[in-house]
Amino acid sequence: MKEYSAENIRNIAVVGHGSEGKTTLVEAMLYASGAVDRQGRVEDGGATTDFEPEETKRGISLSAAVAPIEWKDSKINLIDVPGYFDFIGEMMGPLRVADGVLITVGSVSGLVVGTEKAWDFASKYGAPKCFVINQMDREHASFQKILERLREKYGPAVVPVTLPIGEGLSFTGVVNALDGKAYTGSGKAVKEGAVPAYMAEQIASAKEAITEAAAGADEALMEKYFEEGELSPEETVKGLRAGVADGTVVPVCCCAGVSGTGVTAVMDILLSFMPGPAGKVSKGVNPRTGAEDSRVCEAAAPFSAQVFKTIADPFVGKLSLFKVLSGALGTDTPLYNANTDRAEKAGTIYILRGKKQIPAEKALAGDICALSKLQYTNTGHTLCDAGKPIQYPDIEFPAPCISMAVYAKKSGEEDKVFTGLSRLQEEDPTIRIEKNESTLETLLSGLGELHLEVISRKLSAKFGVEAILQDPKIPYRETIRKSVKAQGRHKKQTGGHGQFGDVWIEFQPIGDGSTEFEFVDKVVGGVVPRNFIPSVEKGLRENLPKGVLAGFPMVGLRAILYDGSYHPVDSSEMAFKTAARIAYKKGCMEASPALLEPIYHVEVEIPDEYMGDIIGDMNRRRGRILGMNQTAGAQQVVAEVPQAEMFKYATDLRSMTQARGSFTMAYDRYEEAPGNIAQKIIDSAKKDEDEDE
């Protein structure tokens, strides 16, 4: 593949709802442009951008993949982005580096939640947008119906640029409303043909909408349009380009990815109206001084690039995909990682097309390439010239919302499992691996149940080790509710020196919630020798991790040692530790012990129409509603909910709101569990303990 300057490059993220044909459309573009000799099918596992074993098995995209094509002396870097919500994190990196977004809409399903999310994320990143109504060859396809819904939702800025010739089984080509030319055929066999007479009115209406949109994007064009009532073709194109670049115009085209009909027209529109990276200013800071800095996307500028995706390949090693934001990168260019303050070695530069690695001599400004085996570089990091460093803002990824406990399936493979997960975390920053200090379980967190399942499958496929995912343990606690005095007396005679320790301890609840345990020495008169008092405290602390109700850690406890007795020969540190343990168990059982459960602060954002369902569901989860707030276009429900009721909430919320809802949760405090709930937990814990024995 030859080198292209920034003026002749387009970086396009292909996004949208799951199963709307994004991967098939990208494959059709690859075939139509000659990048591949045969158009692969998702169903057969032959799609270029679905190369992971789990993708071919499931028939859906799980990771973002790059597919560059050469078209009309230009290069279009297509980035195929998964549409399923468990993999929404895969959209963040591509949106950071894309110069435009192609939103794929189904010709039958139309405006669905995945379309809305793609629009919202593209708007957040300020990326120019273009709609493509795909699958026009499907039964019940309706271009006009979908166009009207798009215009109703997003306004008159949405304008049709290509129109379908026929729909469903009769879909044979498209008409470009700008130049009034018809293009029929599919794949590489596209030819210009006659425009059907019945489409004259439809074309005229589309052209009027296009002209008005072009005029609205430029004041000078607007004045001319008001005065003369029309614009020249060159002026219309100029206005459209300006409108697409600033987001005031969103072109709509149509095609059928499976047959390839209309696909070349889509590529033409991407080249004609989507802005390229040339001249784009990227803002950052100087990592050494903290001062604001920027780079212009041009060959003469100092080199800088940002890594937007990492691929963990067990054979090649780590592959870092990046976009050159300024300057150029050669194999001998010194690299500096501004995030880690470390030098990197460039090595071989690759152009990736799916899993195919095409070696390249250079990576020029505006282009997307890859480097292998970078030691200190992760997703979001900035690579630059050490002499003129710059650091770009990190890429924001959605926070994990579901956690599962992860174990090695085979004993002895724990290190392999967690090493593999760490490698996969480099590839997918939306997963988190952390050890829960309370339950001693390792938790794997992600964006949904499917997400975690796929991670475990990747672990097996890439690193040859299997993991088991289980519901995590709840870190329950125990406490006492009243003060009691208890004696712990340990006396044992075994011949020779015996064992003797005797203590009186008052156990009190600490209600401030901040202190787990407090030991108070109130011994007077030497009834317990000073050298044995630390042993009493140690004996108590060693038994705190195992409460008297169900074996959960004891908290909120004050122990006051106020009396006791000793034997000058038989008393020892061990004897007083044992006496303290006896007093602890006896006293806590008499002090009205209670089970505590963790309570989380939860904030749920939903559209207005789901408010009743969410509040009702929160009540069923034993949640306490704290308030409701109006946010931008949505409602926010604030509640406190027991952690035990929130493990599968990500899946349930998605189901209740058609994936339009989102939530965050954070630990707040411990609270006494209701009696019926506590009894079930205690019974279950005792049953598990009996089985272990």
N, C-alpha and C positions, 0 to 999 in steps of 0.2 A: 504494500500500500504506500502510495507516494505521500510526501509531506504537504500539508495545507496550511496556509496562513490563516490568521484569526478571521480575516474578512470572508473566508470561504468555509467556515466551520459553523455548524449549528449543533448545539447540545440540547437534546430534547428528552425530557422524562415522559414516558408513556404511563399514565396513571388511570385509575377508575375503579369501579366496583369489581369484585371477583366474578369470574366467568363471563365477562363482557367481551372477551376476545382480544385482550391486549397482546398476549404472547403470539397468538396466531397472526395478528396484524403486523407485529414486528417481523415475524418469519416471512410474511408475504412481501414486506419491503425488502428484506434481504434477498429474496428470490428475484423480485422485479428489477432490482438494481444490479443483479449478477454477482452478488457477494457469495451466494450459495448456488449450487447447481440443481438442487432439488428442494422443493418447499416441504419442510418437515411438518409433522402433525403432532399436536400436544397429546392426542389420544394414543398415538403409537410410541410416545417417548422420544420423538425425533426432533423436537423443537430446539433450536440453537441455544436459546436463553434459559431453557429448563433442563439443565445438564446434571443437577444433583440427583443421586439415586432416589432420594425421597420425593423429589419433584416428579420424576418420570413415573414413580409408583403411584402417586396420588393424582397425577394429572392436573396439578395446580402449581403456580409459582410460589416459591417460599423465600427466595432471595432476589435482590435486585441484580440485574446482569446487563452488561454493556454489549451493544451490537452496532458497530460502525458500518455505514454504507457509503459508497461513492456515487454521487448523482449529479450529473450536469456540471462537472468540474468543481464540485464541492463535496464536502464530507459532512454527513449527518451522524453524530454520535447518539444513537437511540439508547435509552436506559429503560429496560423493561422492569416495572415496579410491581410487586405483588399487590393484589387487591383485597385479600382477606385481612380482617381487622387484627388478627393475632400477629400479623407481620407488618403493622403500620410503621414500625420503626425503620423498616427498609426504605421508606419514602423520604426520610429526613435527609440522609446524605445526598441522594440524587437531586432533591429540591435545592440544596445549597449550591450545587455546581451547574444545574441546568439553566440555560438561557431562555427556555420556553417549556411549556407543559402542554402535552397533547392528552386531553381528557376523553377517554373512550366511553361512549354511551351506547347501550344496547338498543337496537331498533324496535324491540318489542317491550323490554322492561323499562326503558327510558330513564327518567330522573329518579334514581334510588339513592339510598344513604351513602353508598360508596362514591357516587358522583358528587354529592354535596361535600363530603369530607375532602375529596381531592380538590374541589374548588376552594374550600376554606384554607387548606394548607398552602395551595399555590398563591392565594391572596396574601396569606401571612408572610410568605417569602417574597412577595412582590414580583412573582414570575408571570410573564405574558402567557396567555392561555388561548387554546384553540380546541374546539369540540370536534370529535369525529363520531358520527353516528354509524356504528359498525353493524355487521351481520344483516345488511340490507337484503340478503337473499333468503332470509328466514320467513317462514309462514307468519302472516299477520304483521309483517314489518310495516311501519308507517313513519316516513320521514317528516311529514308535515305535523303530525300529532306530537312527535318528540320535540320538533323545533318550537312549536307553540308552548310546550311545557317549559322548555329552557328559557324562552323569552319572557314567559310569565314569571319565572323565578328570578332571572338575572337581568331583565330589562331589555330595552331596544338595542343595547350595545351588542347583543348576540345577533349576528347577521349571517345568512346562508351564502356561501361562496361557491359551493358546488351543489347541484341538484341531481337526484337520481332519475335515470331513465328506467321506468318501471320499478316495481317493488316485489319482494318475495321471489318466487321462481322466475318471474319475468324481468328481474333486475339484470340489465345488460351493460350498463355504463353510466357515465355522469356527464353533466353539462356544466362547464365553467361559466358562471353567471357574469363574470367580469368581461371575458372576451367573446362570450356567446358561442363557444365551440363545444362540440360533443366528442367524447372519447369512449369508445366501446372496446370490448375485449378484456382480457385479464392477464395478470402476470407480465411476461415480456411481450405478449402478443396484443398490445394496445394500438389502436389506430383511430385517427380522426374521422368522424363520420358526420352525417347530416343530423341536424337538431330536429327532433319530432315536432311537428306543427302544433300539437296539442299543448306543448309546454311554453308557448310564446308568452302567455299572460303570467305564468309562474316565474319565468325568467325576468320579465319586465319588473315584476314586483320585487324580486330579489335584488335586481340591479338598483332600483330606487332606494332600498334599504341600505345597500352597500354605499351608495353615493352620499346619502345623508350621514351615515356613520363616518365616512372619510372626511366630509366637510366639518363635522363636529369635532374632529381631532385637531384642527388647525384653524386659527382665526382668519388668516388670509383666505383659505379655501372656503370658509363659511361665508365670508363677505361676497366672494365671487359666486357662490352657489345661490345666495339670496338675490343677487343682481341678475344672473344669467340663467339660473334654474338648472344648470348642469355643470359637470366637470369633465375635463379631458381624461382619457384612460391613464395617462401618466400622473395627473393630479390625483386621481382616485387611488392609484397604487401608493403614491406618496402619503396621502392622508391615512390610508389603511395601515401602512407600516408604522406611522407615528402613533396611531390609535392603539394598535396591538402592543407596541412597546410600552405605552403608559397605562395600559389596562382598560382604556375606554372603549375598545373594540375587541370583540371575541368572535373570530370567524368560525363558521360551522361547515364541515365538509362531510362526505358520506362515502362508504365503501363496503365491501364484503371481504373480510380477511381470508376466509377459507378458499374462495375462488380467486381472490386477488383482483376482483373487479373494482375499479376506482382507486386503487392503491397508489398508482403513479401520480394521480392528481393530488392526493394527500401529500406526497413527497414534494410536489411542485409548490404547494401552498406553504409548507414548512420552510422551503428555501426562499420563497418570495416575500413572506410576511413576518415570519418569526425573526427576531433580532439575533445577531451573532454576538460572540464575545468581544469582538474588536472594539477597543476604546472604552470598555467597561472599567469602572473604577472600583477596586476592592479596598475596603477600609479595615484597618487593624491598628496595632500599637507596636512600638519598638519595645521588644522584651527586656532590653537592658535599661531603658530610661522610663518606660511607661507612657511616653509621649505618643499622641495620635499620629498615625502614619497611613499611607495609602499607596497603591500601585495601579498603574494603568495597564490594561491588557494589550501590550505591544511588544514586539520582538526586541526593541532597544532597551527596555526597562530591565532592572536587576531581576534575576530569577526568583520566583516565589510560586508555591503550589500548596494546595490543601488536599489531604487524604480524606476521601469521603466514604470509602468502604475498604474493609479488610477481608480477605479470603484465607481461611486456614486450610492449606493443602498439605496432607501428610507426606506427599512425595516431593513436591516442589518447595515446600516451606510456606512461609507467610507471603501472600501477595497483597501489595498495597495499591489500591486504585486511587488516582489523584487527577486533579485538573490543574493545568498550568495557568496560573492567574496573571503571570507576567514573565517576560524574558523567555529563555529556552533552556532545556535540560539536555546535556549530552552525557555519554557514558563516562566522560572524564570530569564532569562538573562536580566540584566539591559541594556536599550537601550539609546543611545545618538544620537541626530540628529545634525550632524556637520554643517549643513547649517543654522539652526535656533538657535543653542546653547541651546537646550532644551532637557530635559530628556523625554523619552516616556516609556509607559508601554507595554510590549509585548502582553500579553493576549493570546488568542487562535491562534495557527498557523494552517493554512489551506493549503492543496494542492487543487488547482482549476482544475477542468476538465469541461470546459465550465462554466455553472452557478452552477454546483455541487461543494459543499465545503466539502472536506474530511479532518477531523481533524488529525493533526500530532503531535507527541511528540517533534520532533526536525526538524530543517532545517539545513542540512549539507552543507559543502563547495561545491560549484558548482551547487547546486539545486535551483529550482525556486519554491517559495511558496508565501503565502499571509498572511497579518495581517489585522485585522479589527479595526476600530475606533481609528486610530492614530491621535492625536489632531493637531500636529504641522508639520506633514510630508506630502509633496506633491511629484508629479512626478519629478524624477531627484535627489531627496535628498539622502544623504548618512546616513545610520544608522551604528553605530559602538560601540566599547567598549570605554566608557568615559575615561578610564585610558590610552588608546593608540589610540587617535582619528586620523581619516584620513577623508579627504573630496575628493571625486572623481569629475572629471569635470562634469558640467551640461550637460544634453542632449539637443542638438540643434534641435529646431523645426522650420519648415518653417513659415515665417511671413504671416499673413493674407493678402489677396489680393482683397477682396471684402467686402463691408460694407452695411448693411441695418439698417434703423431705426426700433427699436423694441418698441411696445406698448402693454400694457395689453388689452386683448380683452374685459374684463369686468371691469368697473370702480370700483376702490377700491382694485383691486388685484395687483397693481403695485409692492408692497413689495414682494408678493409671487413670481411674475415673476422674479424679479431681484435676489431674494435669490436663486431660482431654477437655474438661469443662472450661478450664482457664483459657485454653486455646480457642474454644468456641466463643468465649466471652470477648476475645479480641475481634472475632468476626461479627458478633452481634452484641452491641453495647446495651441493648435493652434487657439482657439477662443479667441477673445478679447472683453471686454465690457467696454465702456468708454462713458462719457457724453461730447457731443460737446458744449463747452461753448458759441459758437457763435449762434447756432441754438436751443440750450437747448434740443436737442434730445439725447436719449441714442442710441448709435450705437453698433450693434452686427457685428463683423467682423470675417471672416473665409476664407476658401480656395476655395470656389465656391458656386454657388447658391444651388446645391444639399446639400452641407455641412450645410448651414444655414437652409435650409428647414428641414433637419433631426434633427438639434438641437432644432428647435421649436416643432417638433413632440415628441422628447424625453422629453421636458419640460412638455408636456401634459401627456405623458404616465407615467413618473416617479413622477411628483410632482402635477399633477392634475390641472394645470393652463394653459390657452391658451394665446399665444402671437400673435400679428399681425406684419408682416414684411412689410415695405414699403420702396420705394426709399427714401434715405435721402435728406433733404433740402440742397441746395447749400448755403454756407455762403457768399452770395454776399455782396458787400459794395457799398457805394455811396461816391462821392467826388465832388469838384468843380474845374473848369478849369480856372477861371479868378477872379480878385479882384473886389469887389463891396462894396459900402457903403449903408447901409440900416438903416432906422429909425424904432424903435419899440416904439410905444406910446400907453399906456394903461390908459384910463381915464373912471371912472365909478362913478356916483353919485347915491346913494341909500337912501339918508336921513341920517343925522348924518355924521359921517366920511365917506368920499368917498375913491376911490382908484386912485392913480396917480403914474405913472412911465414913464419916457421918456429917451430913450438911442439912441445914434448913434454908430453903430458898423461897422467897416470895416472887411469884410471877405476875407481872402487870401488863395490860395491853398498852401500847403506845399509839395514840390515835392521830398523831400529826401526819402520818403517811410518808414521812421522809426518812425515818430511822428504822432499819431492819432489826437490829439487835443492840441492846445496851446492857452492859454488865456493871453492877454497882456493888462495891465492897463496903459492907457496914458491920463487919466483924469487930467485936471489942473483947478485950480480956484474953485474947490469944486462944479462944476455943477452937479455932482453926488456925494452925500455924501459918505465918506469912509465906513460907516457902511452898505451901500447898494451895494457896488461893489461886495462883495462875493456872494450876491444874484443874481447878473447878471451872474456871472460865473456859479453858480449852476443851474440857469434857462437854460443856454446853454447846460451844461453837461447832464441835465435830458432829453433834446430833441435829443441829438446825436444818441441814439439807433434807432430813427425813421427818416430816410431820407425823402427828399421831392419828390423823383421820384417814388419809389416803397416801401418805408417803411423799407429799409435795413439800417443798421448802417452807419452813416456818419464818414468818416476818412479823414486824410490829410487836416485838417482845422485849420487855425489860425484866432482867433477873437480878434480884437483890439478895445477896448472900449475907444473912444476918446472924446465923448461929450454927453450931455443930459440935463435934467432939472428935478426939483423935486418940490413938494409942502410941505411946512413945517408941514402941518397937515395930508393931505391925502396920502402922500407917505409912503410905507411900503415895507418890504422884499418881500411879495407876489406880490405886484404891479410891482416891478422891475424884479422879475422872469418872470412874464407874459409879460412884455415889451421885455425882452430878447428873449422869445419864438417867439414873433411876428417878431422881427428883424431877427431871425434865419430863419424862414420859408420864409419871404419875400426876404432876402438877398441871400439865397442859390438857390432859384428859378431863380434869376436874374444872378447868377454867373456861368452860363453854367454847370449845374450839369451833372455828368456822372456816369454810372454804372461800377463797377469793379468786375471782376471775379477772383477766385483763380487759379493760374497756378502752375502745378506740374512738377517737374523734373522726367522724366521717363527713365529707362534703361531697354531695352528689349534684352534678349539673345535668339538667334535662330540659327538653322542650316543654312548654306549658301543658300540653295535652296529656303528659304522662305523670303529672303531679300526684293525682289520686292514687294511682297504682304504686308509685314509689313510697308514699307515706304509709299505705296499707301494708306493703311488704316490710317496711322498716318496723312497724308494730309487731308483725309476725316474728321478726328476728329479735324481739325483746329490746328494740331500739327506743331511745328517748329523743324525741324531736326537740331540738333547741331553737330552731328558727327557720325561716324561709326568706331568701333574698332574691331580688330581681337583678339579673346580670344581663349582659348584652345579648338580647334575643333568646334568653333562656331563664330558667328558674334554678335557684340553688337551694337544696335542702341540707341543713346542718343537723347532725344527730350524733348521739353517743350510742355505740353498739358493742355488745360483747364480742371479743375476737372469735369465739367459737362459732358465731353465726355468720362470719364474713368470708370463710375460705373460698367458697364458690360464687361469691357475689359478682365477680367480673363476668362470669358466664351468664348468670341470672339477669344482671342489669342489661347486658347486650340483648338478651331474649325479650325482656320486657319493653325495651325502647327501640327495637329494631336497630340496635347499635348506635343510636343517637345520644345515649347517655354516657357520662364519664364520671369517675369518682377518684378521690384521694382519701387516704386514711393514715392516721398516725397514732401511736400509743399515747394514751392520756393518763390512766391511773388503774389501780386495782380496786375492785368493789366486791362486796359480799355476794356470793351467788345465791339465788333463790333456793329454798329448802328442797323442792322437788328435783331441781337441776343438780344441786350439790349431791343429793343422795345417789342419783344415777352415776355421777362421776366417781363417787367413793366406791360404789359397788363394782364398777368397771375396773377401777384401779386394783381393788382387792382380788378380783377374778384373775387379772393379768399376773398379779404377784403369786397367786396360787399355782397358775400354769407354769410360771418360771421355776417354781420350786419342784 
